[in-house]
Amino acid sequence: MKRRALASAAATVVVLLTSSLAAAGAPGDDGATLDQRRLGTTAAPAAAPTVTVRARTGDVQVQRVRVKWHGYKRKRVYQRSAVVPGIGNLSLICRPKATMVKLYAFDRTAETQMWLAKYETKNGVDVVATKNARIYTYDHADDNGRGGTGPTAHEGLNQFTPIEDFSTGYIDGVISQRPGRNRSGTRPDPPPVTAFKINWWWERFAYPVKDRFCKISAVLTTRLDASRGVNWHGDDDAPGHESQVTTVPGVGDLEVRCESDRGGAADGDRWITLTPPTSDASVDVSWISQEGPVDDHVESTWLGYDPATGQVGPLPLPRNGMMTLGYTVGGVRRDLIVSSYFITNNRKGPHRNLCEVAVGEL
């Protein structure tokens, strides 16, 4: 059976289970709700986010950043930042009139993307918003470079202006960079991908500043020895660059494949799969796309080892969205966050087709 047929079969068994990988479990779990462990209440702020990788080496950098202030204190720190290796800085900002996550890129001519899935409650409904905050000079292959953005991009955390009195939520995200869309996307040494998790919580913002309190916590994880993903810009750029195989320590070889539709037939393989060293292997996976109620925009399932192929997967990549993957192999678990965007059906302008997939590890 061709692998794209397997990917299609995997897509047909998707069921709604949960809003986040942390809440997903064994087959049969039910209910698409926010992860309460990552939310605060009016009585207590959200705890700092955690990561699940059990063993770390010098090739993995983990940074923990926190903004926390009480309005009654004279000295208040409203912003904290962390380095995103090879790319720029990520800042957590909680000011009386601005609450956001802000990315600064050293190189504006590159295509820098901060994908995030933002979970919160709006009007009593659990919602998710999938966003891609981009920094770029060249928006497409024919761009003359006169447009584009500045060196920063951000995602706001508040729902209203003035900022609402109380808010809590969390974010799963991934930051990646590749050459601008006016150039080949197949740079041999792109910066490493950084995955991040953020929890936020504030209260009493409808009161004078002295009564307010805010806390935003983040953990950023960067695997420095491998930049996982697939990048190509234009059909002519794709051959030889449509797949990548890397080793995820402790769980096996991860293949990312994103083929173009060269020749006019929409039959390219676009999926992610794991070849583990043992049959004791499985994955919790969630696909997140667009914006709205969690149970409409997050699809999750559990998938075991396939003895016919020796793989866990393949799992289809979203055309414009994110995935969270929790691979468990022989008792070792690795959590991955994937951003995926591809255009393969521009027959009149095949040079504008592209694929930009990034895989971050937590």
N, C-alpha and C positions, 0 to 999 in steps of 0.2 A: 504494500500500500504506500502511495506517495506521501511524503511528510505533510504536504498541504492538506491532504485528505484527513490525516490524523489531526491537524490543527483545526480543521472544520468540525471534526467529530468532537474535539475537546470543547469547542465553542457551544455545541448544542446541548451540553450537559450543565451549562452554567445555571446556578440557582441563586436566588437572593438569600444571603445568610446574615451578613453583618456589615457595619460601616467601616471597619478598620481591621487590618491584619491582626492587631493585638487582641481583638475580640473574637477572631475566627478560631475555630477549633476543629474537632473531629466531625466527620460527616453526620448530618442530622441536626446541627446547631440551627437555631432559628432566631429571627428578629434582627432588623436593621436599625440599631440604635447607636448613639455615640458611646465612645469608650469612657465610662464614668471615672476610670482611674486617671484620666488625663484632664478632667474638668475640676474646677473649684466650685464652691458654693458660697452663699452669702455669709456663711459662718467661717469658712477657711479657704485659702487660696489653693490653686492647683499645685500638685507636687511637681518637682522637676522631672522632665522626661528621662527615660532610661533607654539604653540600647542592650541588645541581647547577645552580642558576640561574646563567646565564653573565653576565648584566648586571643591575645593581641600580640603583635610583634612590632619591631621598629618600623615596619612598612605601613603601619596604620596610625594615623594621627586622629586623636579624639579631643575635641575642645568643648568645654562647658562654659556657657555664658549666661549671665543673669542680670536683669534690670529689676531693682526692687527699691521702692521708696515709700515713705510715710509723709504725708503733707505737713504734719506738725513739726517735722525736723527742718532746721534751717538749711542744712546742706542736703540737697537732693540731686541724685544722679539720674538723669532722664534717658541716657543712651549708653549702650555698651556695644563693642564691636569685636569681631573675630576675623582672622585672616582666612580667606578661601584660597588654598594653595594654587599658585599659578594663574589665578583669575582676578582676585580683588579682595574686597571686604564685605562682610555681612553685618548689618547693624540692627539691633533691637531698639526701638524707640517708643517710649511711653511718656509723652508730654501732656500737659493739661489740654492742649488743642490738637494733638497729633499722636496717633498710635499706629505703628506700622512696622513692617520688616523691609529693610532697604538694602539693595545690593549696589556696590560700586565696582565697576570693571576697569582694570588698568588699560585695556586695549579696546577702544570703541569701534575700531574697524573690524573686529572679530564678531562672530555671532554668539552672544552670551545669553543663556537662558536660565531663569530661575522658575522651574515648575513647582507648583505646590497644590496640595489638596487641603482645603481649609474647612474644618468641621466646627459647627456651632449650632445654636438654636435660634430660629427666627419665628416670631409670632407663634411660639409653642411647637414648632415643627423642627425636627432634626434635619439639617441641611448640609450639603457639601458644595463647595465651589472649586472647580479645577481651573487654575490660572497659570499663565505663562508670562511672567514679567521679563521682557526682552530688552537687551541693550545692543544696538547695532547701528552701522552706518548704511549698509546695503541691505535693503529689505528683500530684494529678489535679484535674479541674474542680470536683469537689464537696468538696475538702479544706477543713477549717475552719481550717487553719493552725496547729493545735496539735501536729502531728507534725513531719515534716521532719527535716533534719539540722542539724548545727552549721555553722560557716562554713568548715570544711575537709573535704576528702576525700583519700584516699590509695590508692596501690597498692603493696603490699609486693613486694620483690624476692627475699627469701629463701624457700626452699621448706620449711624446717624451723625449729623452735625447740628448743634453741639454734640459732643460725644455722650453716648448713653450712660446712665448712672452706674449700671453693672454689666459686665460682660465676661464670659469665659469661653474658651474654645481651644483647639489645637490644630497643628499643621504637620503634615508629612511632605517633605520636599526634596528636590535634587537640583544641583547647580552644575552646569556643564558649559563648555566653550569649544568652538570649532571655527575655521576660517569663515569670513563673511560670505554671504550667499552669492556674491559676484565672482567667487573663486572656487576652485576645487575644494570639496569638503574632506578630502582624504589626506589631510596633514598626518604625517607619520607619528608625530609625538604630541598629540593634544594634551592639554593640562588634565590632571586627574579629576575624576568626578567626585563631588562632595555631596553626601546625603545629610539631611538635617531633620530634626524633630523639634517642634516648638509647642509649649503650652503657655497660655496667657490667662490673666485674671486681674480685673480691677473692680473697685467699688466706690460708691459715694462721689461720683464725678458730677452729680447735680448739686453738690454742696460746695462751700468754699474750699480753696486749695488745702487748707490746714486739715480738713476732714478726709481727704482722699488717700487712697492706697492703690498701688499698682505693682504687679509682679509679672515679668515675662522671662521664661527660662528656655534655653535651647541647648541641644547637643549636636555638634557637627562631626561627621566621620568622613575621613578621606583616606582611601587606599592609595598610597603614594607610588606603589610599584606597578600599577596597571590602570589604564584608562579604559573602562569597559563601554562598548557601544559601537554603533555603525553610523558612519557619516559619508554621504556622497551628495553632490550638487550637480544635477543634470544627468540624463541617461548615458551620455558618453563618459561620465565620471564614474559610473557605477561598476563596470566590469572589474573583477578582482578585489572589490571593496564592499561587497554585499553581505559578508558574514565575518564573524569574529568568534574565536574560541579562546577562552581564558579559564584558568583554574580558580575555583573558589575554595580556599583552604578548608579541608575537613569534609567537604561535601561532594566534590567532583568537578567535571569540566562543564562550563556553561557556554552554550552557543547562542549567539544572537544573529538572526538572519533577516535581512530586509532587502528583497530583490526589487528591481525595477520591472516595468512591464514593457521592456524593449520589444519591438516587433508588432505592437498593437494589441496583443492578447493580454487581458487582465488576469494573469495566472501566476504572478510572482508569489513566492513563499515569504511570509513575514511573521516570524514567531521567535520564541525563546524556549530553550529546552536544556535540561540537565542530564548528563551522563554520569551517574554515581558509581562508586567502586563496589557497591553492595546493593542487593535488592531491598534492603531495609531502608526504603527511601519514600518520601512523600513531599507534597507542597500544599500550603495554604495560599491561595491566590485571590486577589481582588483587582477588578478593573474599575477605574474611576474616570468619569468623563462629564463634561459640561457642568451645569449648575442647577441645583434644585433639591428636592427631598432626597435624603440618603437612600431610601428604598427604591427610588427611581433611577439613581445615578451611580450606584455602587453594586456591582455584581461579584459574588464571591463563591468559591467552591473549594473542595479538597480533592486532590488527585494523587493516586498512588503510583507505584512503579509498574511499568509495562514490560513484562518478560519477553515479549516479541521483539521489542526494539532496544531493550536495555536502557531505557530513558524514563525520566519523569517529564512528561510533555510529549510533543510540543504544545505551547500555549500561544494563542494568537496575540500579536501586538495590536494595541489600539491605534487607529489612524490618527487620532488627535486626543491624547489623554495620558493616563498614568496607570501603572500597575504596582502592587505591593506583593512580594513573594517571600514566603517563609519556608525555606527548604529544611527538612529534617532528614539526616542520613546517619544511621547507626547511633542515634541519640545526640548527634551534634546538630545544632540549628544555626542557620545563617539567614538574616533578613535582608532583602534587597528592595530598592525603590527604583522604578523604571519610568522615564519619560519617553514618549514616542510620538513623533509627528512625521508623516510622509505624504507626498503627493506623487502619484504614479500615473495619472490618467490625463495629463495635458498632452494631447496628441499634436496640437498645433505648435506648441512650444515645449518640446521634450527637454530643452536645456533648463526649463524652469521646474522640472520634476526634481524631487529631493527626498532624502531620508535622513532624519536626525534622531537617533536613539541613544540614550545615556542610561547607564546602570550604576547606581550608587549602592554601597554596602554599609549596613549598620552593625 
